[in-house]
Structures are given as C-alpha cells and as structure tokens.
Amino acid sequence: MFQENRFEMIDGDSVADQAEEWADTFFFNLMNIINVFFAQISIEETIIRLKSIDFAALALDQLENEPEEIKTIALARVSELAETEISFIEAYAEQSE
C-alpha cells in the first residue's frame, strides 16, 4: 500500500519546521480534549494525571510510518510542551495555596 509522507519541503519550510508545527498542533488539540475532563477535578489531581500520560507514545502512534528524523523532532517537541504545561500548572497550584 502506498503511504504518503506528510512532511515534505513545502514553500521553503523545512521538514523539521513542519514536524515541530505538527507536534504543536497535536499537543494543543490533545490538551483541549483533556482539559474538559481536568476541569472537573482538583489542580493536584490534574497534575498527577497529566504526569501519568505518555504524550510521546501518543504522538508516536500518529507518526508510525514517518522517518526516524521526524519522530525524533516531533517527540522532543511534544515532551517539551508537556513538561512546560505541567510546570505551569504546578506553579499555579503553588500560588493558589
């Protein structure tokens, strides 16, 4: 079966830029879905649950047929975004105490 690569040099955008843009979109779309559920629980419980989500594995599922270079870039970005999101929520929780 023919598998089209979704990351190609388009309009001068590098494959790395596209992989990072994909990771940003993937992460924030996922967070929009997750936030609906987390709005119903405490901040402390939200932090615990967020830390238990393997964001990299979820992204990797979506990138199954992509080259390793794309996977590496996107997974690094998704992990960075997840760590940043968790640290923001932890800082908010500390301020709320």
C-alpha positions, 0 to 999 in steps of 0.5 A: 500500500502506498503511504504518503509522507506528510512532511515534505519541503513545502514553500521553503519550510523545512521538514523539521519546521513542519514536524515541530508545527505538527507536534504543536498542533497535536499537543494543543488539540490533545490538551483541549480534549483533556482539559474538559475532563481536568476541569472537573477535578482538583489542580493536584489531581490534574497534575498527577494525571497529566504526569501519568500520560505518555504524550510521546507514545501518543504522538508516536502512534500518529507518526508510525510510518514517518522517518526516524528524523521526524519522530525524533523532532516531533517527540522532543517537541511534544515532551517539551510542551508537556513538561512546560504545561505541567510546570505551569500548572504546578506553579499555579497550584503553588500560588493558589495555596 
